[in-house]
Each structure stands twice: as structure tokens, then as C-alpha cells.
């Protein structure tokens, strides 16, 4: 049953304007697009907008490195992003950019309202300052020695080795990753948004159904720690919008990024005669939904609704939060070729393969989605080609050749047709609630029933019997009716395949048309709609990703490095092999007791972004070890593995507990970490010599 017409505005998180779209980004854009296409198919007024997140220090420095203005770089990147998204059939009404006149005006409007309402204050703070580049340094642009464990070359706000978090001013031996200079402390007046004033409202809102309880529970931790005033300003030089009446002070990127949703929609609305205010004002019969990744939950579920409330605007109807993408059970890796750009994928594979595969995995929680290439090939070939399209290919030829390309006037099995139609509500509910995996499962169950029916009636046999021509016509016609309903259900997921089906069926799909039965309807000649996934093309895509990264690295090595090159870019241009350490004696090495250990338990450490807590059996006892490998491994994947630990390392007390050893791993860090695994036969307690 069709619901009353709704008015909906949908946004996706804004891709940052200093890198290419990759498969991780596409999970969100595909999830959003399926939901939006579904709403439109049902006849609702549904708008979908996005934009490039253009501001911030990284964009400014990257543009300097390239020898162009930030505006030029942002426009180049926006054009690339928009093309990639269009090629993946993402149907945004408007794909804009945060560096726009609409966003500048909207940011100033929101800020001025917050200021007038008493939610903005100023105070002087001390920050690390690069004396060579003459700029204050964001946390990520400071490196140094961890003040907790003494590990070198750690980030300015957290340690990959021990998991400690701290202020950049606490880092020992700090250095600027922009210039390499030793930063100094310098005072500066900053602007703050009074987030704590909104604690009561936020607690009520996150339990209103706007977000799932899973993430609401996580956000409760922020209230337990106590909400803090939010620093919303940055000092010159900075690529962004200047704060009104504050020369040299700029809005922090996370102020103007969500306001960019307003700006992108206004840019579209002004061109199409739409009153965009109705979607942001309180009390209007409109809906507002954001689709985001779990890593930016607190910005969208604490800061953003508080800003909206403080400025007098409506809060989101819902914030839909998803997990990350892993590939073949591991984090996307540049070295393994599984960090795949959208453009590289498109050079080898049909975008609808990925749309369907992600849909078959996506649900309404924040569980990470694994793209397993073997499963990917099997699922697409078996489901879309082997089940759905196969129904049309098995029935269409008989109708066009023997029955003048017209469907029968009779329904051979009304109960089967009704079963397909009656699934409408449950499939609609599943898609509405982002339980895409359930919708796909139900659709494929119906597809199986259609194929079983056709197999049982065997029209390729009955067509040879002159007395069964009418029966054959009825059977094949019902097969086409069933195919049509399946394709209406699948239209939001595979829109191009749906277009091919509509052309073949001489039809135009709406959700309401599921209940229509087009008896006696003329169809067109069947043409191949979808090719099977070729495993060789998947392999070629992975190899091409490796080759591209190698070529990029070689290019950067060859290019002269300027002082403005960021640390991350400079390090990419260097060899990935670290220099050999100072020579030690055999006696020194012999002091290190390395043992084979079996990981008998593993779990993530709450409030630690990079730590896993491992219980390691080393033969005669079980040790607790905290390892900074969460970025590369899921806890459950480590249980039962054998590895190597430093067994005689002095225990170290951490805020999460006592760490009684160290797991050995190779790699530069982040997603590219690989624990050492001995060959089979090695057992817990064996000494590594």
C-alpha cells in the first residue's frame, strides 16, 4: 500500500577535496543512493545533495605543493569526484563544493545567530607554532616522542604504540611535519561554541530515534566525560571562510562542512524554484536525513544538532551511520592493491556489480562491510545473472518467436503471482529501514521460486507439443510478469539494469506498478542485459591498483620536494624501507626473549582508537598484551592465530590495564601492519632464536 507523499532532503558526508574517491567512500554513496531512488520510485518528493569538503590546512598545503591555488585544486578534485560518482550511478540532485558563496553566507548566518543567542565566547590559548612556515599547527601536523611510553615519531595527539592520547603541547621533541622545524608555543585568541549548554537537548535527541541505540550508547560516553566548549576558529594562514568581524580568524572546517549541506541544497533550490527554508525551519512537514560513516558520528550527532538548535533551525530526522569497508577480511591496503580507486574499478568492472554486492551486505548498524572478491564474483553471477536475468532469457524467446511478442491474456498460476506482489510491503519496509541485505535476500528467494516454477513447467519441452501451445504461452508470460516484479524491487539497487529491463518490457516502473498485471502486453526482443563477472578482470583491477600506486610513488620520488611539501606526502616519496639500526652485539640480542604465542582471546579496547587487548598463551602462562594493531585487524580474526611476542619485556601499566609483553609486527603503520606468524608446527612457548 502506497503511503502519503513525503518531502525529504537527504545528504551524504562530504568527500575531502585532496584525494580520490575509493571503494570505502562508495559504500556510503551507494547506500544513500539506493534509499533515495527507493523514495523517488514510491513517488515521494526526495532531494539528495552532496559536495566536496574544500577547506582546511591539508588542502592549503597540498595546493602549495602542486603550485596552484586552493581554489584551482578544489575545482579539479570536485570535477573528478562528481564524474566518479556519476559513473557509479549516484543520483545527487546537486554535487557542489563548500567553498561557495552560498556556504559563506550560510556559515555567517549560523554563526551570527549563535553569537546573538550567547553561545559564542573567546579566550586565549597556547598552541604549537611553526616559526618557519609562520602558522599554527593542527594536531596531525605535529610529530614527536610519546610522553607516555617514549615511542618516537608519533602523532601529535595519540600514540600508535601504547594507545595514549595527549595534547600536542605534551609531545617530547616535537617537530612540524610541514617544515621539519621545532615548533614553539604561541598564544592566540580563539572562538568557542558553548556545547555544554546543549547537553540536555542532545541527550533527549539521541534517544528520540534519530540514531540507532548502538550509536546512542556510544555517544553516552561523551556525556560521562563531560562536554567541552568547542574551538571553532583557526588562525591565518588558513583556507576557509573568515569569521565576521574577526580579521585573520577563520571558521574551523568542521563548522562549514555540515553547513555545506544547507548551501548545496540552496544552490539547487534557487535554480529550480524550491523553497529550501522549508527543509530547515522547525515545524514544517519535511524530513532531513544524513548518511555518514561511524568515524564522524560525534560531529553529526553532537556538534551539528547543537549548532542547528542554537541557531534556531530544525534538527535532523535521522542520522544513518554505517561501518567501514574491508577487503578480503582486512583493511584496505595500498601494498596489497586492495585500496582501489573508483576510477580504477570502473576501468575493469560494471558499477552495478558493486552496488548489488554492497546492498546484499548493508544493514542499519555500524558493522564493517567486507568485500570478499571470491564471494563478490559468485554472488553477482549467481544472483543477478543466474537467477534474475535468467528468468527473462528463458521465457522471452518463446514469446517473441511463437506468440507475436505478446504476453498471454491468462495468468497460469495466480497464487504465485500474488506471492510476488504480497512481498511488496516487507521489502519496502526493509529498504526504508536500510535493511538492504534482508530485501535482497527476500528478492532472491522469490527469484528462486520463479526459476523452480519455470523448471517444473519446462516450456522448452511443451513448446514442441502442439496441444500445449497455450499452456506454454501462459507459463512464459507468467515468467515475464515475475521477472518484471523482481526488477521493480531491484530498481533502486541496479538502475541501469532496470532501464534495460524496462526497454525490453516496453514499460516504465513505479512502485505502484508492482500490483499491475499487464496481460496481453507487447514486449520487445530480449537482448543480453548483464555480463557475468570475469574473475580475471577482478585480478586485473587489483594489479592495476598496485601499478598505479607504484607509478605515483616513482613520480613523487622524481619530483623535486619543496619546503611546503607535507610530511605525509614527503614520506610517500621516500623509500618505504626504513634504514638499518645501529649495530648491536650478539649478547645484546640474546637478552631479548622471543616466544611463540597463541592468541586465545582478543577484543577492542574501549576509548582507544588503535588498541586491541590480546590474551597470549606462551606455553606456561597466559599474558595480557595491548597491541596498537586495531587499524589493521579485527579482534575476532586474531583469535587462534600464532604469533611472536617479546616475553621478557618489563610490564607497563597503561590506563587500560597492565601490558605484559609486545606482539611483533611489520609495516609502516595504519592499515599496513602485519603481525608475524610462524609456520605450522610452532607451538606456544617455543623460543625464537
ZATIPA-187202 format. One record per residue (C-alpha): x, y, z; residue in one letter. Coordinates in steps of 0.02 Angstrom, whole numbers, plus 50000, padded with zeros to 5 digits. Layout:
BEGIN
     X     Y     Z type
     X     Y     Z    A
...
//
This chain:
BEGIN
     X     Y     Z type
 50000 50000 50000    X
 50070 50169 49948    X
 50100 50292 50090    X
 50057 50478 50083    X
 50180 50587 49991    X
 50330 50639 50094    X
 50452 50785 50072    X
 50629 50727 50108    X
 50805 50802 50099    X
 50949 50678 50104    X
 51136 50712 50117    X
 51295 50609 50115    X
 51454 50655 50207    X
 51566 50768 50105    X
 51721 50689 50024    X
 51877 50787 50066    X
 51948 50885 49921    X
 52128 50820 49924    X
 52108 50640 49868    X
 52015 50524 49750    X
 51853 50431 49781    X
 51888 50250 49830    X
 51784 50096 49872    X
 51769 50149 50054    X
 51684 50312 50003    X
 51571 50220 49883    X
 51490 50115 50019    X
 51408 50271 50089    X
 51362 50349 49922    X
 51285 50186 49861    X
 51190 50161 50024    X
 51122 50338 50010    X
 51078 50323 49827    X
 50980 50161 49849    X
 50874 50241 49985    X
 50845 50399 49883    X
 50799 50303 49724    X
 50679 50197 49826    X
 50591 50353 49893    X
 50576 50427 49719    X
 50513 50262 49649    X
 50374 50268 49779    X
 50326 50442 49718    X
 50395 50545 49862    X
 50474 50716 49841    X
 50652 50670 49885    X
 50805 50779 49856    X
 50983 50719 49876    X
 51136 50831 49887    X
 51320 50819 49924    X
 51478 50923 49899    X
 51666 50922 49912    X
 51734 50971 50083    X
 51855 51103 50022    X
 51931 51193 50171    X
 52070 51165 50296    X
 52259 51159 50314    X
 52287 50998 50214    X
 52203 51072 50060    X
 52302 51233 50077    X
 52468 51141 50091    X
 52429 51017 49951    X
 52388 51161 49834    X
 52553 51245 49878    X
 52643 51084 49838    X
 52558 51073 49669    X
 52597 51255 49631    X
 52414 51304 49608    X
 52286 51399 49710    X
 52174 51304 49832    X
 52025 51358 49726    X
 52101 51278 49571    X
 52141 51117 49661    X
 51969 51107 49739    X
 51883 51130 49572    X
 51990 50997 49490    X
 51953 50875 49630    X
 51767 50915 49633    X
 51756 50880 49446    X
 51845 50713 49468    X
 51735 50664 49616    X
 51575 50710 49528    X
 51622 50608 49375    X
 51665 50455 49479    X
 51501 50466 49573    X
 51400 50490 49414    X
 51486 50340 49338    X
 51431 50237 49488    X
 51253 50296 49452    X
 51242 50404 49609    X
 51092 50517 49578    X
 51129 50676 49675    X
 51020 50822 49625    X
 51169 50932 49663    X
 51352 50896 49692    X
 51428 51060 49749    X
 51577 51123 49850    X
 51592 51204 50022    X
 51699 51346 49952    X
 51548 51434 49881    X
 51456 51600 49906    X
 51303 51506 49970    X
 51406 51418 50104    X
 51494 51578 50156    X
 51326 51663 50180    X
 51253 51512 50273    X
 51405 51499 50389    X
 51394 51682 50433    X
 51206 51666 50462    X
 51226 51518 50580    X
 51373 51598 50671    X
 51286 51765 50694    X
 51131 51680 50764    X
 51237 51579 50885    X
 51331 51734 50936    X
 51172 51836 50960    X
 51100 51696 51066    X
 51252 51695 51181    X
 51332 51531 51127    X
 51499 51602 51066    X
 51642 51655 51181    X
 51826 51699 51161    X
 51981 51655 51258    X
 52169 51649 51232    X
 52252 51480 51213    X
 52431 51421 51185    X
 52468 51316 51030    X
 52619 51246 50940    X
 52676 51363 50803    X
 52792 51330 50656    X
 52914 51477 50654    X
 52973 51439 50477    X
 52801 51422 50395    X
 52730 51552 50514    X
 52574 51451 50550    X
 52490 51365 50697    X
 52498 51177 50683    X
 52344 51064 50692    X
 52370 50904 50792    X
 52402 50798 50638    X
 52544 50913 50584    X
 52646 50880 50740    X
 52757 50727 50765    X
 52869 50682 50909    X
 52907 50564 51053    X
 52760 50493 51151    X
 52758 50572 51325    X
 52689 50409 51395    X
 52797 50267 51327    X
 52938 50358 51239    X
 52898 50289 51065    X
 52970 50402 50931    X
 52887 50475 50776    X
 52711 50475 50850    X
 52564 50586 50806    X
 52533 50748 50897    X
 52377 50685 50985    X
 52397 50497 51008    X
 52524 50357 51010    X
 52512 50207 50893    X
 52622 50103 51009    X
 52541 50121 51180    X
 52374 50199 51133    X
 52396 50350 51245    X
 52305 50513 51199    X
 52377 50683 51243    X
 52391 50864 51192    X
 52517 50915 51057    X
 52599 51027 51186    X
 52643 50871 51288    X
 52740 50786 51147    X
 52926 50770 51179    X
 53047 50828 51044    X
 52904 50895 50935    X
 52932 50938 50754    X
 52824 51015 50620    X
 52780 50893 50480    X
 52759 51044 50366    X
 52937 51111 50375    X
 53030 50998 50497    X
 53059 51145 50612    X
 53045 51135 50801    X
 52880 51218 50846    X
 52864 51349 50980    X
 52719 51391 51096    X
 52622 51544 51046    X
 52465 51623 51114    X
 52313 51660 51008    X
 52134 51714 51041    X
 52008 51582 50987    X
 51820 51573 50970    X
 51722 51437 51061    X
 51548 51365 51040    X
 51465 51327 51208    X
 51420 51145 51176    X
 51387 51103 51361    X
 51232 51215 51360    X
 51150 51088 51243    X
 51182 50932 51346    X
 51001 50907 51398    X
 50935 50933 51221    X
 51066 50815 51148    X
 51030 50677 51273    X
 50847 50686 51228    X
 50878 50696 51041    X
 50996 50547 51029    X
 50863 50441 51116    X
 50723 50506 51005    X
 50751 50375 50870    X
 50855 50492 50764    X
 51002 50371 50780    X
 51011 50186 50822    X
 51031 50137 51004    X
 51200 50059 50964    X
 51274 50229 50925    X
 51170 50320 51055    X
 51251 50210 51186    X
 51422 50256 51117    X
 51381 50441 51124    X
 51334 50425 51306    X
 51521 50408 51341    X
 51544 50589 51287    X
 51419 50645 51418    X
 51505 50540 51550    X
 51670 50626 51510    X
 51583 50794 51511    X
 51551 50900 51357    X
 51681 51034 51324    X
 51673 51201 51238    X
 51715 51176 51054    X
 51854 51276 50972    X
 51776 51335 50808    X
 51914 51452 50747    X
 52082 51436 50660    X
 52218 51564 50631    X
 52287 51631 50468    X
 52358 51562 50355    X
 52207 51451 50329    X
 52100 51407 50178    X
 51922 51440 50233    X
 51796 51575 50274    X
 51845 51720 50384    X
 51740 51741 50541    X
 51634 51900 50534    X
 51718 52049 50618    X
 51871 51945 50661    X
 52013 51979 50536    X
 52137 51836 50523    X
 52017 51713 50609    X
 51936 51576 50507    X
 51797 51451 50536    X
 51864 51277 50577    X
 51825 51159 50434    X
 51701 51059 50539    X
 51595 51217 50558    X
 51571 51250 50373    X
 51568 51067 50314    X
 51395 51022 50384    X
 51330 51195 50343    X
 51382 51144 50167    X
 51228 51032 50162    X
 51121 51189 50175    X
 51224 51277 50043    X
 51220 51135 49916    X
 51032 51119 49930    X
 51008 51307 49918    X
 51114 51311 49759    X
 50998 51180 49684    X
 50837 51252 49756    X
 50869 51427 49689    X
 50888 51356 49513    X
 50727 51254 49523    X
 50607 51368 49614    X
 50608 51268 49777    X
 50590 51348 49949    X
 50741 51272 50036    X
 50698 51357 50200    X
 50553 51236 50223    X
 50677 51093 50245    X
 50775 51183 50383    X
 50641 51276 50480    X
 50561 51199 50632    X
 50381 51141 50621    X
 50374 51105 50434    X
 50312 50938 50370    X
 50481 50893 50295    X
 50613 50763 50337    X
 50803 50779 50345    X
 50921 50630 50342    X
 51111 50619 50344    X
 51209 50466 50290    X
 51382 50460 50371    X
 51524 50344 50423    X
 51547 50297 50605    X
 51710 50395 50618    X
 51620 50564 50608    X
 51473 50520 50721    X
 51512 50647 50857    X
 51520 50791 50733    X
 51349 50747 50662    X
 51265 50690 50822    X
 51331 50816 50948    X
 51407 50972 50869    X
 51293 50986 50717    X
 51123 50965 50803    X
 51181 51084 50939    X
 51229 51214 50809    X
 51061 51194 50722    X
 50966 51208 50885    X
 51065 51359 50942    X
 51038 51448 50777    X
 50850 51412 50776    X
 50846 51278 50641    X
 50770 51104 50643    X
 50874 50952 50693    X
 50896 50801 50580    X
 50754 50675 50572    X
 50885 50540 50567    X
 51072 50513 50555    X
 51107 50347 50470    X
 51278 50281 50520    X
 51375 50143 50431    X
 51537 50049 50460    X
 51694 50041 50354    X
 51742 49933 50205    X
 51866 49792 50223    X
 51931 49692 50076    X
 51956 49505 50089    X
 51941 49516 50278    X
 52072 49652 50304    X
 52085 49841 50300    X
 52105 49913 50126    X
 52290 49909 50086    X
 52391 50004 49958    X
 52528 49874 49959    X
 52406 49731 49927    X
 52316 49826 49791    X
 52151 49824 49885    X
 52148 50012 49911    X
 52051 50033 49749    X
 52002 50200 49673    X
 51830 50217 49597    X
 51907 50257 49428    X
 52017 50101 49434    X
 51867 49992 49473    X
 51771 50067 49327    X
 51911 50027 49206    X
 51880 49842 49237    X
 51706 49810 49308    X
 51524 49861 49295    X
 51475 49982 49435    X
 51312 49887 49464    X
 51410 49734 49521    X
 51473 49834 49670    X
 51305 49918 49701    X
 51221 49748 49712    X
 51357 49670 49819    X
 51357 49812 49944    X
 51166 49807 49950    X
 51171 49622 49989    X
 51280 49660 50141    X
 51215 49826 50206    X
 51103 49841 50358    X
 51059 49978 50482    X
 51203 49950 50604    X
 51385 50004 50602    X
 51463 49834 50566    X
 51604 49844 50439    X
 51564 49775 50266    X
 51688 49651 50193    X
 51714 49649 50005    X
 51772 49471 49977    X
 51817 49456 49794    X
 51778 49271 49781    X
 51608 49297 49861    X
 51583 49453 49755    X
 51604 49357 49592    X
 51497 49211 49650    X
 51355 49319 49718    X
 51337 49433 49568    X
 51347 49291 49443    X
 51229 49177 49540    X
 51100 49308 49589    X
 51087 49441 49456    X
 51140 49339 49305    X
 51098 49161 49355    X
 50932 49196 49442    X
 50851 49361 49392    X
 50904 49396 49213    X
 50897 49209 49178    X
 50708 49212 49204    X
 50685 49335 49061    X
 50809 49249 48946    X
 50722 49079 48970    X
 50548 49145 48931    X
 50567 49292 48810    X
 50621 49195 48656    X
 50466 49085 48653    X
 50351 49236 48667    X
 50435 49339 48530    X
 50456 49193 48410    X
 50295 49096 48437    X
 50168 49217 48510    X
 50193 49379 48414    X
 50292 49458 48560    X
 50132 49475 48662    X
 50101 49411 48837    X
 49958 49293 48870    X
 49784 49354 48920    X
 49785 49222 49057    X
 49879 49206 49222    X
 49932 49024 49236    X
 49971 49025 49423    X
 49882 49169 49513    X
 49940 49115 49685    X
 50124 49126 49635    X
 50099 49298 49558    X
 50008 49355 49715    X
 50152 49293 49824    X
 50272 49405 49725    X
 50154 49554 49742    X
 50120 49524 49926    X
 50306 49537 49964    X
 50296 49722 49923    X
 50269 49786 50100    X
 50404 49682 50184    X
 50531 49728 50050    X
 50480 49911 50061    X
 50498 49908 50250    X
 50671 49829 50236    X
 50734 49961 50114    X
 50654 50103 50212    X
 50743 50044 50369    X
 50907 50017 50275    X
 50897 49829 50297    X
 50954 49809 50118    X
 51026 49637 50150    X
 50855 49575 50203    X
 50771 49650 50050    X
 50898 49567 49936    X
 50878 49401 50024    X
 50689 49409 50004    X
 50702 49460 49822    X
 50819 49316 49783    X
 50704 49194 49874    X
 50567 49248 49754    X
 50686 49231 49607    X
 50723 49052 49660    X
 50536 49015 49663    X
 50515 49086 49489    X
 50655 48977 49422    X
 50586 48824 49509    X
 50417 48858 49430    X
 50492 48875 49255    X
 50597 48719 49279    X
 50443 48620 49332    X
 50338 48679 49184    X
 50482 48654 49060    X
 50420 48768 48919    X
 50565 48711 48808    X
 50482 48540 48810    X
 50299 48591 48799    X
 50333 48709 48653    X
 50362 48554 48547    X
 50187 48489 48584    X
 50056 48575 48475    X
 49921 48536 48604    X
 50015 48634 48738    X
 50049 48796 48646    X
 49926 48897 48752    X
 49998 48822 48911    X
 50175 48865 48854    X
 50119 49043 48816    X
 50041 49058 48989    X
 50195 48989 49078    X
 50319 49102 48987    X
 50206 49253 49011    X
 50197 49221 49198    X
 50386 49207 49199    X
 50397 49380 49121    X
 50272 49450 49248    X
 50377 49381 49390    X
 50537 49449 49313    X
 50455 49620 49299    X
 50408 49625 49484    X
 50584 49571 49535    X
 50658 49710 49429    X
 50544 49841 49507    X
 50606 49786 49678    X
 50787 49794 49617    X
 50771 49962 49527    X
 50849 50067 49668    X
 50997 49948 49676    X
 51035 49919 49492    X
 50957 50066 49397    X
 51045 50033 49230    X
 50992 49851 49230    X
 50817 49913 49271    X
 50823 50029 49120    X
 50869 49881 49010    X
 50725 49781 49084    X
 50602 49923 49055    X
 50658 49939 48874    X
 50637 49751 48850    X
 50466 49751 48935    X
 50408 49909 48846    X
 50364 49979 49017    X
 50402 50113 49145    X
 50420 50058 49325    X
 50343 50137 49478    X
 50325 50055 49648    X
 50137 50052 49624    X
 50158 49955 49462    X
 50205 49802 49565    X
 50018 49773 49585    X
 49982 49794 49400    X
 49970 49641 49286    X
 50000 49683 49104    X
 49907 49542 49018    X
 49913 49546 48828    X
 50056 49672 48837    X
 50184 49681 48695    X
 50367 49658 48738    X
 50525 49687 48637    X
 50657 49563 48583    X
 50765 49507 48727    X
 50946 49567 48725    X
 51084 49520 48845    X
 51066 49636 48995    X
 51214 49593 49105    X
 51378 49501 49079    X
 51446 49381 49208    X
 51587 49446 49319    X
 51754 49390 49249    X
 51875 49338 49386    X
 52020 49390 49276    X
 51952 49568 49275    X
 51946 49571 49464    X
 52127 49513 49468    X
 52174 49644 49339    X
 52090 49780 49444    X
 52192 49732 49596    X
 52352 49727 49495    X
 52312 49894 49415    X
 52290 49969 49588    X
 52464 49909 49634    X
 52537 49976 49472    X
 52454 50145 49494    X
 52522 50164 49670    X
 52695 50114 49613    X
 52689 50241 49471    X
 52629 50376 49591    X
 52771 50338 49711    X
 52900 50342 49572    X
 52832 50507 49510    X
 52845 50583 49684    X
 53021 50519 49707    X
 53072 50601 49543    X
 52986 50766 49582    X
 53087 50899 49675    X
 53025 50924 49852    X
 52984 51100 49907    X
 52982 51159 50087    X
 52792 51167 50078    X
 52776 50980 50049    X
 52677 50899 50190    X
 52760 50765 50295    X
 52638 50632 50234    X
 52674 50672 50052    X
 52860 50682 50080    X
 52863 50514 50166    X
 52767 50436 50022    X
 52902 50498 49906    X
 53038 50411 50005    X
 53078 50227 50004    X
 52963 50125 50115    X
 53113 50031 50184    X
 53173 50103 50348    X
 53361 50120 50373    X
 53450 49982 50468    X
 53475 50025 50652    X
 53641 50039 50742    X
 53743 49880 50758    X
 53721 49783 50921    X
 53818 49637 50993    X
 53755 49457 50996    X
 53747 49471 51185    X
 53629 49618 51169    X
 53515 49521 51053    X
 53519 49367 51166    X
 53441 49469 51305    X
 53278 49480 51205    X
 53170 49327 51241    X
 53056 49299 51090    X
 52922 49166 51111    X
 52788 49087 51003    X
 52618 49136 51071    X
 52442 49084 51030    X
 52311 49221 51037    X
 52172 49140 51138    X
 52066 49296 51155    X
 52060 49469 51075    X
 51947 49618 51098    X
 51943 49802 51057    X
 51988 49923 51197    X
 51851 50047 51235    X
 51900 50230 51213    X
 52059 50180 51121    X
 52057 50203 50933    X
 52206 50092 50895    X
 52224 49963 51033    X
 52171 49781 51044    X
 52184 49684 51207    X
 52258 49512 51174    X
 52272 49362 51288    X
 52426 49266 51230    X
 52465 49087 51281    X
 52657 49075 51289    X
 52663 48894 51346    X
 52669 48900 51535    X
 52559 49053 51562    X
 52441 49173 51477    X
 52493 49355 51459    X
 52388 49510 51430    X
 52461 49618 51292    X
 52395 49782 51223    X
 52441 49800 51038    X
 52415 49952 50927    X
 52353 49849 50778    X
 52167 49888 50779    X
 52184 49985 50616    X
 52240 49827 50526    X
 52149 49684 50612    X
 51978 49639 50679    X
 51990 49565 50853    X
 51889 49411 50807    X
 52004 49371 50660    X
 52156 49356 50775    X
 52086 49225 50894    X
 52176 49059 50867    X
 52322 49135 50771    X
 52503 49103 50822    X
 52623 49248 50828    X
 52785 49306 50908    X
 52796 49407 51069    X
 52935 49487 51169    X
 52912 49386 51329    X
 53039 49468 51444    X
 52989 49649 51415    X
 52956 49739 51579    X
 52768 49753 51610    X
 52699 49926 51576    X
 52549 49998 51666    X
 52428 50081 51546    X
 52265 50168 51583    X
 52176 50014 51513    X
 52274 49888 51618    X
 52444 49804 51628    X
 52530 49757 51464    X
 52641 49605 51491    X
 52736 49592 51328    X
 52743 49652 51149    X
 52675 49574 50990    X
 52793 49589 50842    X
 52725 49664 50681    X
 52797 49733 50520    X
 52741 49878 50413    X
 52736 50068 50414    X
 52578 50076 50521    X
 52395 50114 50499    X
 52311 49987 50387    X
 52479 49919 50331    X
 52529 49817 50484    X
 52565 49631 50479    X
 52590 49526 50636    X
 52724 49393 50624    X
 52650 49218 50600    X
 52761 49063 50615    X
 52741 48910 50504    X
 52629 48768 50564    X
 52715 48659 50692    X
 52773 48802 50801    X
 52684 48793 50969    X
 52659 48911 51117    X
 52813 48933 51224    X
 52943 48890 51091    X
 53087 49012 51094    X
 53129 49107 50934    X
 53317 49102 50906    X
//
